[in-house]
Amino acid sequence: MGVSLFYLGLIIILPLLAMLLKVGGMGWEEFWRIVSSNRALAAYRVTFTSALVATVLNGVIGLLLAWVLTRYRFPGRRLLDALVDLPFALPTAVAGLVLVTLFDDSGWYGAVLTPLGITVNYTQLGVIAAMTFTSIPFVVRAVQPVLEEVEVDLENAARTLGASRWQVFSRVIWPTILPAFLGGCVLSFSRSLGEFGAVVFIAGNLPGMTEIVSLLIFIRLEEYSYEGAAALAFVLLFVAFLTLLATNALAAWQVRYAARR
């Protein structure tokens, strides 16, 4: 326990404490001026909306992937299962370069989308694509083990009683996997908020259009504005913390609700 607490304090608590002390040393007026500037507000809008859309996409696609991996046996299943973890192993900068190549006018995806008038590179769609790619494993890996533990006998009993496939899913399976699903979505959202390497290549980093908060923090550090970087980082940390609290409260309510039923 001592080693674990020491490692936790050295790697996580001390950096966060240093950031909070930097923010605490600022006056309220200076802090508010930084976090409410027009450029910061535009970065919040791009970051939060893109992260929300990416999380919704990951929730739908991640749930389908977890379902396929647990309920079906087919050639290449193990390869697909391994590919789910690719965003974890792949450097985010490499992911950004791959996405830029794919969505280029002559790329595999761009060659199809460009004639339709859809441009991904250097737009907010590119930001969403990068966030979706880097954060989808969180949903799959959170839901997959819970799906594997769902008792098949309960599903068979529901079907025997005349339940349709949708009723079996909505009343037997969904309540069981909901806490894990919410946890995976929250982790996906939090990862998207802090994504940098993949986004910086495909977004174009245009202030007010495709500039995200993590890039603005990096710019402030290059300008030696440590107070500005700390203030913006505090906003991201605060939003992520509130999201985790809300999700944990919702998951606890779900468990109590299921127990009463």
Secondary structure, DSSP 8 states (H G I E B T S, - for coil): -HHHHHHHIIIIIHHHHHHHHHHHTS-HHHHHHHHTSHHHHHHHHHHHHHHHHHHHHHHHHHHHHHHHHHH---TTHHHHHHHHTHHHHS-HHHHHHHHHHHTSTTSTTHHHHGGGT---TTSHHHHHHHHHHHHHHHHHHHHHHHHHHS-HHHHHHHHHTT--HHHHIIIIIHHHHHHHHHHHHHHHHHHHHH--HHHHHHS---TTTT--HHHHHHHHHHTT-HHHHHHHHHHHHHHHHHHHHHHHHHHHHHHHHHHH-
